[in-house]
């Protein structure tokens, strides 16, 4: 299942993930608080379904998930590695596997750095590791585990 990143419900969900209250969202969009609440419930259902479908299609055994944050933690059966499925406003739904990589020689080095920085920024998490995607991911997802 997919959802449009420009969808109004998704915009509400992102604002709430940022810590904005339903009342403030309603005021910003000039609608009722009840309309915001209903939209958020619908969006959370879509997020939950997407997280679980991605886990299933990637053969990830679910440990726990949080639709409000848009994150699922689990374990990849085929790779025998911890995995995380997450919803990024900038990058869509992503799957990341815990691994030891040779990031310096990888062609995706820049894309991984950008993905991790962007997701940390979306969640308002600061990272101290800046030049190694594997270490950045370890730090980011450890902080996220504490939140979920």
C-alpha positions in Angstrom: 0.0 0.0 0.0 1.2 3.5 -0.7 0.1 6.9 0.2 0.8 10.2 -1.4 3.4 12.3 0.4 1.3 15.4 -0.5 -1.9 13.9 0.9 -3.6 16.2 3.5 -3.9 13.3 6.0 -0.2 12.7 5.6 0.5 16.3 6.3 -1.5 16.1 9.5 0.4 13.0 10.5 3.8 14.6 9.9 2.8 17.6 11.9 1.6 15.5 14.8 4.8 13.4 14.6 6.6 16.8 14.9 4.7 17.3 18.2 2.0 19.7 17.0 -1.3 19.2 18.8 -4.5 18.3 17.0 -6.0 21.7 18.0 -3.1 23.6 16.4 -3.3 21.5 13.2 -7.0 22.2 13.0 -6.4 25.9 13.5 -3.7 25.9 10.8 -5.9 24.2 8.3 -9.1 26.0 9.4 -11.0 22.8 10.1 -12.4 21.1 13.2 -10.4 19.2 15.7 -12.6 16.2 15.1 -11.8 16.3 11.4 -8.1 16.3 12.3 -8.6 13.4 14.7 -10.5 11.4 12.1 -7.9 12.0 9.4 -5.1 11.0 11.8 -6.8 7.8 12.7 -7.2 7.0 9.0 -3.6 7.9 8.3 -2.2 5.9 11.2 -4.1 2.9 9.8 -2.5 3.4 6.4 0.9 3.8 8.0 0.5 0.7 10.2 -0.7 -1.4 7.2 2.2 -0.1 5.1 4.8 -0.9 7.8 3.4 -4.4 8.2 3.1 -5.1 4.5 6.7 -4.0 4.0 7.9 -6.3 6.8 5.9 -9.2 5.3 7.2 -8.6 1.8 10.8 -8.4 3.0 10.5 -11.4 5.3 11.0 -9.4 8.4 9.7 -10.8 11.7 8.1 -7.9 13.5 9.4 -7.1 17.0 7.5 -3.9 17.5 6.2 -0.9 15.6 4.7 2.5 16.2 2.4 4.0 13.6 2.6 7.4 15.2 6.3 7.6 14.6 6.1 5.5 11.4 8.7 2.9 12.4 8.8 -0.9 12.7 11.7 -2.9 14.2 12.2 -6.5 13.4 14.6 -9.2 12.2 15.2 -10.2 8.6 14.8 -14.0 8.3 16.8 -14.4 5.1 19.6 -12.0 6.1 19.6 -13.0 9.8 20.0 -9.3 10.7 18.1 -6.6 12.6 15.9 -4.5 10.2 13.9 -1.3 10.5 11.1 -0.2 8.2 10.4 3.5 8.4 8.3 6.2 6.8 10.3 9.3 5.7 8.5 12.3 4.3 11.4 12.9 1.9 12.2 9.4 1.0 9.0 7.4 1.3 8.9 4.0 2.9 12.4 2.6 3.5 13.9 -0.7 4.8 17.3 -0.7 6.5 19.2 -3.8 7.5 21.8 -3.7 10.3 25.1 -4.6 8.7 28.8 -3.9 8.7 29.5 -2.3 5.4 32.5 -0.9 3.6 30.8 2.4 3.2 33.8 4.3 1.8 33.9 2.1 -1.3 30.1 1.9 -1.8 28.5 3.6 -4.7 25.5 4.5 -2.5 27.5 6.2 0.2 26.1 9.7 -0.5 22.5 8.5 -0.8 22.8 6.6 2.5 24.2 9.6 4.3 21.4 11.8 2.9 18.7 9.4 3.8 19.9 9.0 7.4 20.5 12.8 7.9 17.1 13.6 6.4 15.3 11.0 8.6 17.1 12.2 11.7 16.1 15.7 10.9 12.5 14.7 10.4 12.5 13.2 13.8 14.4 16.1 15.3 17.2 13.8 16.4 20.8 14.9 16.4 23.6 12.6 15.3 27.2 12.8 16.4 28.5 10.3 13.8 28.7 12.1 10.5 30.9 10.3 7.9 30.0 6.6 8.2 26.5 5.5 7.2 26.7 2.2 9.2 27.6 4.1 12.4 25.1 6.8 11.7 22.4 4.2 11.3 23.4 2.5 14.5 23.2 5.8 16.4 19.9 6.9 14.7 18.1 3.7 15.2 19.3 3.3 18.8 17.9 6.7 19.6 14.7 5.8 17.8 14.3 2.5 19.7 14.3 4.6 22.9 11.5 6.7 21.6 9.3 3.8 20.4 
